[in-house]
Amino acid sequence: MRAMLIHFICVGTRMPGWVKQGYEEYARRLPRECRLCLHEIPLGRRGKGADVQRAMREEGERMLAALPRDSQVLALDQGGGTWSTEQLAGQMQGWLGGRRDLALLVGGPDGLAQSCLERAHGHWSLSALTLPHPLVRILVAEQLYRAWTILSNHPYHRG
């Protein structure tokens, strides 16, 4: 297996300490061969009288500009397909066997810009539930680590 970098491109820059701590706990557990790298995108202007669609478009432009060249892009979107942890491990095995790094896109409180959804090679839904975007960082990092442990026959995952 080749080394792969997972670019985790997320809208939002001011996360509470518990989010940073939870994310970092699992991100640091991933080995060098499958490193997770967080790219925080500033939240578009929201508030009284703000144009939410414009804010989302601006976030989308910044997310697309942060995409590494030649990476496979996966949008985290409620309308995407769901995977079991074992299916995620299978996906990860395919990504590791590929020739490209992976970019995961996570939108802000109003979701991903249409341009990001259209740019993505695939769409992944973590749950049918609406999840707060800060919590998604921790869930994705933990599930990627769990998928890695399945591929590595590590006892962390006991299915």
N, C-alpha and C positions, 0 to 999 in steps of 0.2 A: 504494500500500500504506500502511496506517496503522501507527503504532507499536504494538508489542505488548510487554508485559512477561511474561517467563517466570519464574514463581515456582518455584524449585527447593527443595522442602520435603523435607529429609533428616533422618533420625534419626541422631544422633551429633554431639557438640560438640568432642571432642578428637581432631582429625585430625593425623596426622604432617605434618611440614613439606612432604614431597614431595607429599602429597595437596593441601594448600593451594596450593602453588606450581603444580602441574599444572592444577588447576581454574582458578585465577586467570589463568593464561596464556591459556586459551581463552575464558574469560568476558570478559576485557577486550578481546579481538579482535572480539567481536560488536558491531555498530553500535548506536547509540541506538535505532534503529527496532525492534530485536529484542534487548533487554537481558535478561541472565540475572541473577536476584537470588536468592541463597542464603538460605534460612531454616533454621537448625539447630535441631532438636528434641532436648531432652535424652533420653538413653537411659534406659529404665525400669530399675528395680532388678533386677539379676541377680546370681547368685552362689549359694553353697551355701544350699539350702533356699528359694530365691526362687521365686515363682510366675511362670513365664515368660509364661503366657497373660495374667495380670494386667498384667505389664509391657508387653506388646504392646498391650493394650486402652488403657492409659494413654498410650502413645506415639500411638496412633491418635486418641485424644481431643485431644491437643495438636496433632497434624497437622491435624485437621479444624478446630480453632479458628484455625489459622494460614492457612487457605484464604481468599484474597481473595474478596470477594463477586462473584458472577456470573462466576467464572472457569471455563474448561473444565478438567476434572480428568482427568489421565492417570496411572494407576498403573503404575509399573515393577514388573513381576511376571514371574517365570519362566514362568507359565502364559499370558502374553499373546502377542499376535501379534508376529512378527519382521518387520522392514523392512530392505530394502537402504538404503544411503545415499541413493540416488536416490529411493526411495519416501519416506524421511524428508523429503527436500527437497520432495516433493509435499505431504506432510502439513503442513510448515512454511508452504508457500504458502497452503494452505487456512486455517491458523491466522491468518496475517497478513491474509488477506482477510476474516476473521470480525470479529465485534464484541466479542470477549471476550479477556481475557488468558488465559494458559495456566498451569496449576499441575501440576507433575510431582511425584509422591510416591515417595520412596525409603525403604523400611523399614530397620530395623536388622538385626542378625545373624540374627534369626529371621523376617525378612520383614515384610510389612505386616499391620496389624490387619485383621480381617474388615470392620470399619466403613469403612475406607479403600478396600478393594477394592469394596465395595458402592456407595460414593459416587462412584467414578470413572466417567467417561463412556466410557473405553476402557482397555485394558491393553496395555502394550508390554513385550516381552521383548528384552533386548539380546543374549541368547545362550542356548543350551541348557545352557551351562556354568553352574555356580554361581560367581558372582563376589563377591569381597569388597565389602561396601557402600562402603567408602572409595574403591575403584577406580572404582566406578560414577560417582562425581562427575566424575572426569576423563574417562571415556569419553563420558558424556552431553554434557559441555561441548564436547569435541572434535567429536563428531558433529553437534551443533547448529551449531557454527561451520562445519564442512564442508558441511552442508546449505545454510547461508546463502551460502557461496561458490559453490555450484552455481547458486543462484537469481540470484546477482549476476554470473555469468560470470567469476569470479575464478579465476586459475590454480592456486590451492591444491589443488583437487580435479582430478586428472587420471585420469578413469575409464577 
